[in-house]
């Protein structure tokens, strides 16, 4: 299977899976993988690693922005099959282990099923493994604000709200911010295009998610790589401010 792992900055590749994104950062032969798509995205994920000249064994770590199934889908597979550590914010570790679940369920989605895009998205999410049980048995926690000794030297940036321990990752050397679902540029259930919050039904705490947009205004960089939607070029602070305005 061939997928497009588009190089968007030096050594940084954005991959569009089945309605969700992941990022591959390459330094020599070593890779950092940020998120892994849905469980059903596994073949696309493996193909994307090959597309950048890598392999599963070259992945030094998986970084989770958060532990929803459309981002965590193959994390445990890589951990158990290749010994790849799976890293996340301390507040997200229990979520990754599935000690609790902060994910939209049928009761959250059903009142919105009449909205354009919601029903097709729901069907796709179920088929792609959105409700599959794929916990990470032994996640490793990161220290917020400290650069990780991994390709790209990613810096964890806490952005709670979408989930309790949602975390973005800044790549200061590349001018890139990987925002996960704290700041996106599109979604099948949204009529908006460009920087935005996901629709409210997807957030564990929408008020906290809105407040986390302020965290992005403190970051340098000019390229946003979201969990959903295309890459967005422009100062990160202005991108976050635009999303904040669109939320009202």
Helices and strands as residue ranges (DSSP letters): E 5-9, E 12-16, E 21-27, E 30-34, G 39-41, H 42-51, G 56-58, E 59-63, H 69-72, H 75-82, E 85-89, G 90-92, H 93-96, H 106-110, H 118-127, E 140-142, E 155-158, E 167-171, G 172-174, E 176-180, G 200-202, H 206-216, E 223-226, E 232-233, H 236-246
